[in-house]
């Protein structure tokens, strides 16, 4: 089934020079494009998490737009970037299905006693804060720019050099590593995780490793959805629904637990 999906995804959109003999100069340019995107993403991550509060808000969206403009000038087409309008209708159907599935899973997880403690994240302790996060912060600061950068620009550059398997492997791994900085305080701000893996340095390391593995796995799903639907709309919707629905569920769990 996975092999079939990979083959379908590989034939569903342009893959640059994969499967054909590329001129050496163009091949070198393609590798340079990948290197530039990875370096910009690494610098963006460091600036966003280890500098100022304003940088944490603006850096990722700005970097995503800059990378989009840069790679368009380097010759990536709208289809390679997952932004071709002809795919929007199909991708919308996939997006609706993904959001519905996530909402159902989050609702069940918030209701079950065994998984309910994992929703007790300090950052979403209030309903108003969770609403602002899910409707404004998460889509504009996380879901849209990250998908544009990873399933759009990085996806397109990797596809030209390594093909579908390289996109799945390298793209998903880099997406997991992208979340190292954001997971540094994961175990101290989530009661469920603290109780599950413990606190202290060991718990923090385990929490980071789990976060990288989980987000890398999510990257595989986002990439599959991107190739299956042919557009960024579906992975953006899935990304938003996971984070946004999780934030709202966390606030509701906090509210019902304290009341």
C-alpha positions as CSV (number, residue, x, y, z in Angstrom):
1,X,0.0,0.0,0.0
2,X,2.8,2.4,0.9
3,X,4.7,1.5,-2.2
4,X,1.6,2.1,-4.3
5,X,1.1,5.5,-2.6
6,X,4.7,6.4,-3.3
7,X,4.5,5.4,-6.9
8,X,1.2,7.4,-7.3
9,X,2.7,10.4,-5.6
10,X,5.8,10.2,-7.8
11,X,3.7,10.2,-11.0
12,X,1.2,12.8,-9.8
13,X,3.4,15.8,-9.9
14,X,6.7,17.0,-11.6
15,X,9.8,15.6,-10.1
16,X,12.3,17.7,-12.0
17,X,15.2,15.6,-13.2
18,X,14.5,12.5,-11.2
19,X,14.6,9.5,-13.5
20,X,16.4,11.4,-16.2
21,X,20.0,12.4,-16.8
22,X,20.3,15.9,-15.5
23,X,22.9,18.3,-16.9
24,X,25.8,18.5,-14.3
25,X,25.4,22.2,-13.9
26,X,21.7,22.0,-13.2
27,X,22.2,19.1,-10.9
28,X,24.7,21.1,-8.9
29,X,22.2,24.0,-8.7
30,X,19.5,21.7,-7.4
31,X,21.8,20.5,-4.6
32,X,22.7,24.1,-3.8
33,X,19.0,24.9,-3.6
34,X,18.5,22.1,-1.1
35,X,21.4,23.3,1.0
36,X,20.2,26.9,1.0
37,X,16.7,25.9,2.1
38,X,18.1,23.7,5.0
39,X,20.5,26.4,6.2
40,X,17.8,29.1,6.1
41,X,15.5,26.8,8.1
42,X,18.2,26.0,10.7
43,X,19.0,29.7,11.2
44,X,15.3,30.5,11.3
45,X,14.7,28.0,14.1
46,X,17.6,29.3,16.2
47,X,16.5,32.9,15.8
48,X,12.9,32.1,16.5
49,X,13.6,30.2,19.8
50,X,16.7,31.8,21.2
51,X,16.5,35.6,20.5
52,X,13.7,38.0,21.2
53,X,9.9,37.6,21.7
54,X,9.2,39.4,18.4
55,X,11.6,37.1,16.6
56,X,9.7,34.1,17.9
57,X,6.5,35.6,16.4
58,X,7.7,36.9,13.0
59,X,10.8,34.9,12.0
60,X,9.1,31.7,10.7
61,X,6.4,33.4,8.6
62,X,8.9,35.8,7.1
63,X,11.4,33.0,6.4
64,X,8.7,30.9,4.7
65,X,7.7,33.8,2.4
66,X,11.4,34.6,1.6
67,X,12.1,31.0,0.8
68,X,9.0,30.8,-1.4
69,X,10.1,33.9,-3.4
70,X,13.7,32.7,-3.7
71,X,12.8,29.2,-5.0
72,X,10.3,30.6,-7.4
73,X,13.1,32.7,-8.9
74,X,15.2,29.5,-8.9
75,X,12.6,27.9,-11.2
76,X,10.3,25.9,-8.9
77,X,6.8,25.8,-10.4
78,X,3.6,26.3,-8.4
79,X,2.8,22.6,-8.7
80,X,6.2,21.6,-7.3
81,X,5.5,24.0,-4.4
82,X,2.0,22.5,-3.8
83,X,0.3,25.8,-4.7
84,X,-1.2,25.0,-8.1
85,X,-4.9,26.2,-8.2
86,X,-6.0,23.3,-10.2
87,X,-5.4,21.0,-7.2
88,X,-7.3,23.1,-4.7
89,X,-10.7,21.5,-5.1
90,X,-9.3,17.9,-4.7
91,X,-7.2,19.0,-1.7
92,X,-10.2,20.6,0.0
93,X,-11.9,17.3,0.2
94,X,-8.8,15.7,1.7
95,X,-8.5,18.6,4.1
96,X,-12.1,18.2,5.4
97,X,-11.6,14.5,5.9
98,X,-8.4,15.0,7.8
99,X,-9.9,17.7,10.1
100,X,-12.9,15.5,10.8
101,X,-10.7,12.6,11.8
102,X,-8.4,14.7,14.0
103,X,-11.4,16.3,15.8
104,X,-12.8,12.8,16.5
105,X,-9.5,11.5,17.8
106,X,-8.8,14.6,20.0
107,X,-12.3,14.4,21.5
108,X,-11.9,10.7,22.4
109,X,-8.4,11.4,23.8
110,X,-9.7,14.3,26.0
111,X,-12.5,12.1,27.4
112,X,-10.6,8.9,28.2
113,X,-9.1,8.9,31.7
114,X,-5.8,7.3,30.5
115,X,-5.1,10.0,27.9
116,X,-6.8,13.0,29.5
117,X,-3.7,14.1,31.6
118,X,-1.7,14.6,28.5
119,X,-3.9,17.5,27.6
120,X,-2.9,19.4,30.8
121,X,-0.5,21.8,29.1
122,X,0.1,25.0,31.0
123,X,0.1,27.3,28.0
124,X,-3.5,26.5,27.3
125,X,-4.9,26.8,30.8
126,X,-7.6,29.3,29.8
127,X,-10.3,29.1,27.2
128,X,-9.6,32.6,25.8
129,X,-5.9,31.9,25.4
130,X,-6.7,28.6,23.6
131,X,-9.1,30.3,21.3
132,X,-6.5,33.0,20.3
133,X,-3.9,30.3,19.9
134,X,-6.0,28.0,17.8
135,X,-7.6,30.6,15.5
136,X,-4.7,33.2,15.1
137,X,-1.4,32.1,16.5
138,X,-1.3,28.5,15.3
139,X,-2.4,29.0,11.7
140,X,-0.4,32.2,11.1
141,X,2.7,31.3,13.1
142,X,2.9,27.6,12.8
143,X,0.7,25.6,10.5
144,X,0.7,27.8,7.3
145,X,4.4,28.9,7.4
146,X,5.8,25.5,8.4
147,X,3.8,23.7,5.7
148,X,4.8,26.3,3.2
149,X,8.5,25.9,4.2
150,X,8.6,22.1,4.6
151,X,5.8,20.6,2.4
152,X,6.2,23.4,-0.1
153,X,9.7,24.7,-0.6
154,X,11.8,21.9,1.0
155,X,9.5,19.3,-0.6
156,X,10.0,20.8,-4.1
157,X,13.8,21.2,-3.8
158,X,14.3,17.7,-2.4
159,X,12.0,16.2,-5.0
160,X,14.2,17.5,-7.8
161,X,17.3,15.9,-6.4
162,X,16.2,12.7,-4.5
163,X,12.7,11.9,-5.7
164,X,9.8,10.8,-3.6
165,X,11.7,8.6,-1.2
166,X,14.1,11.4,-0.4
167,X,11.3,13.7,0.2
168,X,9.7,11.3,2.7
169,X,13.0,10.4,4.5
170,X,14.9,13.7,4.5
171,X,11.9,16.0,4.7
172,X,10.3,14.1,7.6
173,X,13.6,13.8,9.5
174,X,14.3,17.5,9.1
175,X,10.8,18.3,10.3
176,X,11.4,16.2,13.4
177,X,14.7,18.0,14.1
178,X,13.0,21.3,13.6
179,X,11.0,20.7,16.8
180,X,14.0,20.1,19.1
181,X,14.1,23.7,20.3
182,X,10.3,23.9,20.9
183,X,10.4,20.7,23.0
184,X,13.0,21.8,25.5
185,X,10.4,22.6,28.1
186,X,7.9,20.0,27.1
187,X,8.1,17.8,30.2
188,X,7.9,20.8,32.7
189,X,4.8,22.3,31.1
190,X,2.7,19.1,30.6
191,X,1.6,17.2,33.7
192,X,0.8,14.0,31.7
193,X,4.2,13.8,30.2
194,X,5.9,14.6,33.5
195,X,4.0,11.8,35.2
196,X,4.8,9.4,32.3
197,X,8.5,9.9,31.7
198,X,9.5,11.9,34.8
199,X,11.2,15.2,35.3
200,X,14.9,16.4,35.5
201,X,17.5,16.2,32.8
202,X,16.7,12.5,31.9
203,X,13.0,13.3,31.5
204,X,13.8,16.3,29.4
205,X,16.0,14.3,27.0
206,X,13.4,11.6,26.7
207,X,10.8,14.3,26.0
208,X,12.9,15.8,23.3
209,X,13.5,12.4,21.6
210,X,9.8,11.6,21.8
211,X,8.9,15.0,20.3
212,X,11.4,14.5,17.4
213,X,10.1,11.0,16.7
214,X,6.4,12.1,16.9
215,X,6.9,15.2,14.7
216,X,9.0,13.2,12.2
217,X,6.2,10.6,12.0
218,X,3.7,13.5,11.5
219,X,6.0,14.8,8.8
220,X,5.6,11.5,6.9
221,X,1.8,11.8,7.2
222,X,1.8,15.5,6.1
223,X,4.1,14.6,3.1
224,X,1.8,11.7,2.1
225,X,-1.2,13.9,2.3
226,X,0.6,16.6,0.3
227,X,1.4,14.2,-2.5
228,X,-1.9,12.4,-2.4
229,X,-3.9,15.6,-2.6
230,X,-1.5,17.5,-4.8
231,X,-1.7,20.7,-2.7
232,X,-0.6,22.3,0.6
233,X,-4.3,22.9,1.6
234,X,-4.7,19.4,3.1
235,X,-1.5,19.2,5.1
236,X,-2.1,22.8,6.4
237,X,-5.6,21.8,7.5
238,X,-4.3,18.6,9.2
239,X,-1.4,20.5,10.9
240,X,-3.8,23.2,12.1
241,X,-6.4,20.8,13.4
242,X,-3.9,18.8,15.4
243,X,-2.4,21.8,17.1
244,X,-5.6,23.9,17.2
245,X,-7.9,21.2,18.4
246,X,-5.3,20.1,20.9
247,X,-5.2,23.6,22.3
248,X,-8.9,23.9,22.7
249,X,-9.2,20.4,24.2
250,X,-6.4,21.3,26.7
251,X,-8.3,24.4,27.8
252,X,-11.5,22.4,28.2
253,X,-9.7,19.7,30.2
254,X,-8.1,22.3,32.4
255,X,-11.5,24.1,32.9
256,X,-13.3,20.9,33.8
257,X,-10.5,19.6,36.0
258,X,-10.4,22.8,38.1
259,X,-14.1,23.3,38.4
